[in-house]
């Protein structure tokens, strides 16, 4: 199993470590609810080194990425980050990723579980003159998320980093360590993601813990990361989206830029847009305390109409929430659904996403 | 992780404590550690007959869900109503206030057949390895 530069720190902090996408990762330290609420109320520190980083270089790199991704890379400014699905020609999603535009290159931040697949896919479509390098093993990645994230980093990153707009980044140092600092995250809160060389892991980790202590910074595991992203209605690849779902079905229409010209999946997506969707990903809340889980059937009018893709108990809303694909006729807000949990049918209602709307992130 | 030695255990990580002819049942600290924060416990009504080894309820945590299995056959005489309002007690005091049901065993000798402290500790070590 692969380790991150922080694995021993996790162990020392009493984390429960689990295998995740080939890495030994902390799923929780003190408790899912406490960690979740720390991110909502103060700040949390996440080790997300398992994510993959690819570097793309070449004079035509932007044009090529525009053919590989659904969002508009060509419209990006230097110092900007962009969320985009990457589709196959049939519009099935290969992965959802972040694009960073540097002056001389692009960085793609991909899901750990898809690293090998993504690299192979990109490489097999790579024209002459474009270089693609997997920098994952040479990159440590930490996220500081929460309303106090900025206060935690103040004085330890360049002032420009604290002034960044949402989905912008700068190259600078943190505790004197060269880093890319971006105002990004997957929690619905203000926050930063920090990319640096693994050799500096201890300096940054220990520096952040010291700097964070007066602000209530807590260590947060993958468990709370999942409940935080689900409260925001954000996608988890492999659960909510995969090779069999399209960005339009998943409600990611805002990342599909048909006007930019042809890209992998554009013909199918244009057709879906013109003809209307047969199914859509919806969010739903449940009335009781039983929790919908991935794979449970969604029932309407006595028949199965879909499956739960993600479900959890929302620590912020103190009620169960979930997502799943249903026929478009059942996708309107307020539609009554039922979730089959063993022999029980749980009453659910289609709810607009995000479920949690009081986050501190700035758009 | 230390396990109390005044209770007996099941392979499914329930504990059972015998007092005055009744058996109190809960889940072990190892189980709560695996589950994470408990947010809901579904328990049977008093009066229900339980079959040994069969599910009698559900414990929902934020990240996962697990059935509760009856350590022995008998009738439910009491359920812990505190858990309806405060399921987190299961994490805070799994062998105390976080108990779940009290059973009147149909076979008084069944309790002695449950796992001892040492057997359970060994089981957890094996499962953890």
Interface residues (C-beta under 8 A of the other chain):
Chain A: X16 X27 X28 X31 X32 X33 X34 X36 X223 X226 X227 X288 X289 X290 X291 X293 X312 X313 X315 X342
Chain B: X33 X36 X37 X39 X40 X42 X58 X60 X61 X62 X63 X64 X65 X88 X91
